[in-house]
Amino acid sequence: MDSFDTLGLSAPILKAIGQLGFETPTDIQSQAIPHLLEGDRDFIGLAQTGTGKTAAFGLPLLDHLDPSDDSVQALILAPTRELGQQIAEQIDLFSKHLKGIKSVAVYGGANISTQISQLKRPRHVVIATPGRLIDLVKRKALKLDQIKYLVLDEADEMLNMGFKDELDTILEFTPDTKKTWLFSATMPREIRRMVKQYMESPFEVSVDPKTTVNANIEHRYAVVKQADKTEAMSRFLELEPDLYGVVFCRTRRDTQALAEDLLKMGFRADALHGEMSQPQRDRVMSRFKNRDLQVLIATDVAARGIDVNDLTHVFHHSLPSEQAYYTHRSGRTARAGKKGISLAFISNREKGYVNRMSREMDISFEAVDIPGAEEIVQARMMNWAKEVLDQKAFDRVPFDLIMQMNLLFEETPKDEMIARLVARELARLNVDSGRDINQRAQQDGDRSPQRRSSSGGYSRSRSYSKPRGGFKKSGGGGSSSGNGRKNRSTANGSSSSDRKKYGGFGKSGGTGNSGGGFKKRKSGGKGKRTGFGSKPFRG
């Protein structure tokens, strides 16, 4: 097994990555870094997202820079603002002990005058989105004639997002003597065209896609009708109060509708999509990273470059049509050796597609049921019990009253007292027009029109269903309960929400049992559930 010490990196770089906790390089890092340190050839690196590509090109790139040369020596292109920002943050951390190395990130949605001012100072590395870079070049705020290294990160995504013309322009107007390093998850025909036209005898490293599917991710699917997906999402959220994840939708409208519906149900979620302004996106991401939000609902494009630690779950509200997108999505969880769950909501007709993904990607999918009425009641009761145990009573209840209660209940056995308290709390929950959405899902397929998109599965002409009927807390208002939900609007003027369910990792918020575990077909017994809530819920 390689270590970073054996790859040829300089002492200041090794010191920086050691302080960051980097120990063993990933496959793409161990294969790419030695070749890139030589710096004498163009390079192609093929690996999925979440495999450490930023360090794979960032570490050797920094070792090539000359701090005494104030010109822009390296240009890194990224498809989105978020990815550009995160690359810039990583470059700053990697160069912590390299004296005089300066970098800057420039991207659309931010004040261009501020970026022009930043570029007037010495910058050895510029990280940019293609559109903003072209704009800055046209304004003569940035010169590309001294570029020695050009890095194209997520090249396939830049083409998917329509940056072909911008990439052609950038590649044509940078020096022929530069070295181009191209990193991508896939190698479509258009990427091959660019390689043939603009790169010279590149050295290629390809990490087998099958080896990049994180073994710590549990892949699951639940069959559910389109009209029931919002309710299904809410059930999983309620059963997992510690759930922290991303929900992928096909369109901006889908993300916004789901976020608004979940907010009305009392959960902490928000939408992230391409039509939001940069300040709105920054606010949403800040809330998500601070865990003020339990789930982030995003499109594939908007989620590119999101790098948030400790995500426990990824939900596919609609399946993507390309396997690379599934890998991109699922790779958001189970990082740094931790466990994670990837759960897709599918229709009956999509089972064949899931089976094909399983064969071609060499991963196993487990079918699971949507949580039912009994599980939701159990989750709420477990969370109620935890609240009772956590409550500080002696400093709030007069001593005389405590003594009176002792006298009143001293003849009542402990088990009977517990049973009475539980029965009283259960009486506050009732089932209204409960439906088994698992049974509905097995009926004839959805009748609504649908179409397949390049990045998001099926869309239908109808919007999400609103919650109706269900479990209700008698006398309850709209207040949040044990899992700390808050009914508030989101940063972008939309809504958000949250809740959780099937099998977590670590503490589940219950009374002594971790992990929950939702009802799995072909699986063993149930674990304890957590997550008491006052929200409407259908059985």
Buried (B, 14 or more C-beta within 10 A) or exposed (E): EBEBEEBBBBEBBBBBBEEEEBEEBBBBBBBBBBBBBEBEBBBBBBBBBBBBBBBBBBBBBBBBBEBEEBEBBBBBBBBBBBBBBBBBBBBBBBBBBBEEBBBBBBBBBBEBEEBBEBBEEBBBBBBBBBBBBBBBBEEEBBEBEEBBBBBBBBBBBBBBBEBBEBBBBBBEEBEEEBBBBBBBBBBEEBBEEBBEEBBEEBBEBEBEBEEBBBEEBBBBBBBBBBBBBBBBBBBBBBBBBBBBBBBBBBBBBBBBBBBBBBBBBBBBBBBBBBEBEBEBBBBBBEBBBEEBBBBBBBBBBBBBBBBBEBBBBBBBBBBBBBBBBBBBBBBBBBBEEBBBBBBBBBBBEBBEBBEEBBEEBEBEBBBBBBBBBEBBBBBBBBBBBBEEEEEEEEEEEEEEEEEEEEEEEEEEEEEEEEEEEEEEBEEBBEBEEBBBBBEBBEEEEBEEEBEBBEBBBBBBEEBBBEBEBBBBBEEEEEEBBBBEBBBEEBBBEBBBBBBBBBBBBEEBBBBEBBBBBBBBEEEEEBBBBBBBBBBBBBB
